[in-house]
Amino acid sequence: MPALRAAVTAAHIAGSRRHSPLFNARSHWEIVRDWAGRHPDQKTRRLLESRATLGLLDSPSGPLNRQQLRVTTPELVAAAADALHRLLDAGDAGTAASLAAVVVDNMHAYESGMRSATEMFEVEDDSYPAWMRETIRARSWAYVANARLLADSQPAEALSELDRAERLAAAATYPEPAWPDWIPPDDLRARMWIEHGLIAPPDDLSVLDEREAYAAQYLDTIDGERLASLCLRIRLRHGVVDAATAQRREALDAYAADRVPTCTAHDLIPRCACPSPRRGCRPANLTVPWTCSASAAARHSAPVLTRRPCAMRTPQPSRSSAAFAWKPSCRCCTGWKAPSIPIPAAGD
């Protein structure tokens, strides 16, 4: 039925994105955009138009179509959060900033009890409590994206946004709907700490204790495993890590073939521990072997984390890329002599 073609296609997109992270939905969103106007229900028609506008915000996205974007429902707040991170991972910080100006700024206003400053972000009065309750995780994820945008030019504001996001996510103690256009991280809390560590690695190492304890419980997820790896890398910025700590990490973690990076945050952090040789993983892309390298050999030293730009696109999203996130340093642990592990050249 032509009148329902846009709705059916939007449902197909939601299912396909969950089935395959590599699914290219652009042509399908164009169908939703072109057919949304034929839907018989006005409210659903406007919803489909906004979903299509957000879905088409990908590289190359072009200018933001403000005329067709009204972030009016929890479903669209979640879709906008998803679009913000997609744009940043695609390197389109300009469009992401335009979208954040609409979504994040008005979320701040609503949380403070004020009305929206723009028609693009409105909710009905009787739905306000439900909107606040059902968007906690999606709003926190949008604030993380805003922190990424602010990291280069306003680092203090970026930290404030990260703190806001983490407090908000911690308050989400009940299930939320599975929004069709937002694929949340496998572990939202761990991913937030990952983004925090990439944007602003802490100088106070005591804050890593909670994160490492949490990661140790969820090493079966890619977010938990990458968080453990990142925490170890951050410790290396400040000095030597003893061999016992590194070996304990290696005993905890084991490589899993299904841990496929799904974002630039995953791509920037090498895997934590060494798999068995028969699995064919290159040791140069692991954290623990680097950490345990002999301190006498500078060429075996572990790289130290440097903060990434707010928006970047890695050329090989299926592999960790040391050239983007790390620089050579001579911080190594002592007491355990590891085999020779070469540091990859730039772009390797």
N, C-alpha and C positions, 0 to 999 in steps of 0.2 A: 504494500500500500504506500503510494508516494508520500502521503502526509506524515507517515511514521518513519520514513527512510532515515532522517537525521538521527532520531532517537535510537533506532536499531544499529546504525553505524557507530554511534558513540558507545553503545554497550559492547560492540565488537572490539573497539579500540581498547576499552578498559580490560577486557579479558585477554586480548593479544599481548598487551604490555606486560601483564603478569606472567604470561606463558613464556615470553622471550624478551629479555632486556634489550635485545638488538632490534626489536620490532620498530620499523619506521612508519609512524602514524600520520605523516604529513598529508599524503594524498587522501587519506580517510577523513582527516579533520576538514579538508577542503570540501568534501562531500557534505559533512555536517553543516559547515558554514553556508553552503549554497542551498541546502534543502531545509534549514531550520525555519525559515519564514513560512513554510507550508504547514507547519504543525498547527493543529486546530486550537490548542490551548495557548493563550497569550503568555502566561507565566512560564510554561515549559519552553515556549519558543524563545523567550529572552534568556532562559537558562542555557539552552543549547547554543545560542549565539555567543554567549560569554564563554562557555566551555570551549567552543571552537577557536575563539580569539586567543585564549590561554594556551590551548593545545598547539596552535600554530606559532607560538613564541619559541622558536628553536632556530638554530643556525642553518641557513641565513634567515633571520626573522623579519628584518625590515623595521620600520617605525611602529610603535605601539598604536593599535587602532582603538582610540579612546571612545569612539562613538558606539562601538559594539561591546564594550566591556563594562559590566556592572557587577561588582563583587557583592552580591546581596545575600548569599546563603552560606551556611557552613561548608557545603559541598564546593562552592567556588573559592572560599578561603583556602581550603586544602589544595585545590587545583592551582591557585596562585602561588602557594608555597612551593609546590612541585615545579612550576614554571620558573620561579626565581632561581632554584638550584640548577635546573637544566641550562638556563641561560649562562650562569656563571661557569659551569663545567664546559660549555661551548665557547667560552671566551667573550661573550657578548655582554660586557659590563654596562654598556650604555643603555641598552634596552632593559636590563635588569634594574638599573637605577630608576628608570622611568616607571617601571611597574612597582618598585618598592616605594616610590614617592606616593603612589596611590594606596597601596595595600597596607604597608607597615605604618605609615604615618597615621592613617585612619584607624588602624587597630589600636594604636596608642590612645587615640581620642576616645574610642568606644570603651576601652578598659578604664579610662578615667571618668566615665559617665557623661561624656560630651557627645554631641551629634557629629556626624561626618562633615568634613569640610568640602566634600565633593559628591556629586550625584553618582559617581562611579562606585561608591562604597556606601550602601544604605541597607538597613534591615528594618523589617516591620517591627513596630513597638512591641506587639504581643509575642514576637519570637526572640526578643533580646535575651532572656534568661537561657533559652535553649541554645542560642548562638554562642553565648559565653561558655556554656558547659561543653558543647560538642566540638569546639574548635581549639581546645587547650593544646593538644599535641601539634596540630597544624600551625597554630599561631607561633608556638615555640620554634618550629622548624623554619618559619618565615623570618623570625628574629635572627636565627643563625645565618640565614642568607644575607640579611641586612648587615650583620657583623662582618661578613666576608667583604661586602661592598665598602664598609667604612675602614677596614683594616689598614689600608695604605695611607689614607689622608687624615683619619681621625681615630687613632688607636685607642684613646681613652673611651670614646663613644662605642667603639667596637667591643671593648671589654664589658661595658655596661649592657650592651645588647646580649652578649653571651650569658652574662649573669641573669638577666631577665629571662632568657630562654630556658636556662637550667632550672630556675625557680619555678617557672610555669610548668615545665614538664614533670617536675617532682610532685606537683599538686594534682596531676592526672592519676587518680587512684581507681578509676572505674573505666570499663571499656567504652570506646567510641565507635561510631559506625565506620565501616570500611569504605572510605570515599573513593569513587570510581577513578578519578584523575590524579590521585596522589598515591604513589607507591612509597610508603615510609621505609626508613632504614630497618634492617633486620633487628637492630637493637638501637632505639632512638637515644637512650642515655649514653651508651658507649660512643655513638657517632658524634653526639654533641661534644663529648670530651675530646674526641679526635680533632674535630674542627677547632676547638679551643686551643689544643696543643699546637696545631699547625699555624693558627693565627697569632697566638701569643704564648709561646712556651714559658711555663712558670719558672721564676727564679727560686721560689720557695718550694723545695723538693718534698716537703711534708705533705703537700696537696696531692702528690702522686700516690701516696699510700692507699687512699680510698679507691682511686682509679685502678691501681694494680690489683687490689683485692677483688674488685668487681670484675675486672677482665679475666682473672684466674677462674672465675666461676662460669664464664661464657666463652671459653676458647673454641668451642665448637661452631661459633658464628664468626664470620669474617670481621665484623665490627669488634668483637671481643678480642680476637687474635691481633688485629691491627692496633688496637688500643694498647695491648701489652707490649707490642713492638715499639710503638711510639714512646711510651713511658720510659722504656729502657734507653732509647735514643736521647730523650731529654736529659736523663741522668748523665749521659756521656758528655753533655755540654758543660758540666760542672766539675768533672773530674773522673778518677778511676772508678770503675765498677769491679768489685771483687769477683773472682772466678766462681765462687760458690753460688752467688746470685745468678750469674749467667747460666751455670749448669742446671740450677733449679728451674729456670725458665725453659731450658731445652727439654728437661724431663717432663714438664707440664704439657708442653705443646707438641703437636704432631701435625705434619702437613696433610691437608685434605685437598684432594683434586678438585672438589666442587667449590672451593673458595675462589670465585671469579670476581675480580674487581668490578664494581658497578658504578664507580664515580672517581673523580680525580683524587679525592682524599685517600681512597684505597690504593690508587695507583702510585701515590707518592710515598707510601710507607712500605718498605720491604717486609716480606713475611718474617715471622718471628724466629722459628726454629727450623732445624735442618731435617729434611725428609730422608728416607732411605735412598741410596744412590740409584737403585733400579727405577725409581719414579722419575728420574730425569730432570730434577730441579737444579738450577744453577746456584751454587752456594753464594755467589757474589750478590745475589738479591735477597739475602737473609740477614737478620739482625744479630742473632746470637753468635754465629761464627765470627762475624766482625768484632763483636764485643770481646770474644775470647781469644782474639789474635794475640800473638806474642808481642809484648811491649817493646822488645828490642828491635823489632822490624817495623819501621815507619810505614813501609809500603803495605803492611797488613793492617793498618790502623782503621778503627771504626770511624765512619763519617759522622759529622755533627749536624744536627738539624738547623736549617735556616728557614725563616718564614717565607711562605709562598705568596705570590701576588693575589689580589682579591679574586681575579678571574683568570683562568688559564686553561689551556687545552693541551693535553699530553698527546704526542703523536702516536703512541702505541698503548691504548687504554687497557690492554690485557696484561701489561707487564709493569712492574715497578721500575721507575726511571730515576736513578740516582742523580742524573744530571740536572733535574729540575729542583730537587728538594734538599740535596746534601752537598757539603763541601768537605774535602779531605781534612783530617785533623789527626793528631797523634795521641788522642785519649784512648788508652787501652787498659784492660785489666791485666793484672799480673798473677802469676802462680799457676798458669795452665798454658801449655804450649800447644797451639792448634796447628793443623796442616796449613800449607800455603794457600791463601785465599786471595786472589788478585782483586783489586778494586776496579770496577768497570770504568772504561773511558766514557767521556761525555757522549750521550746518545746511545750508549750500549744498553 
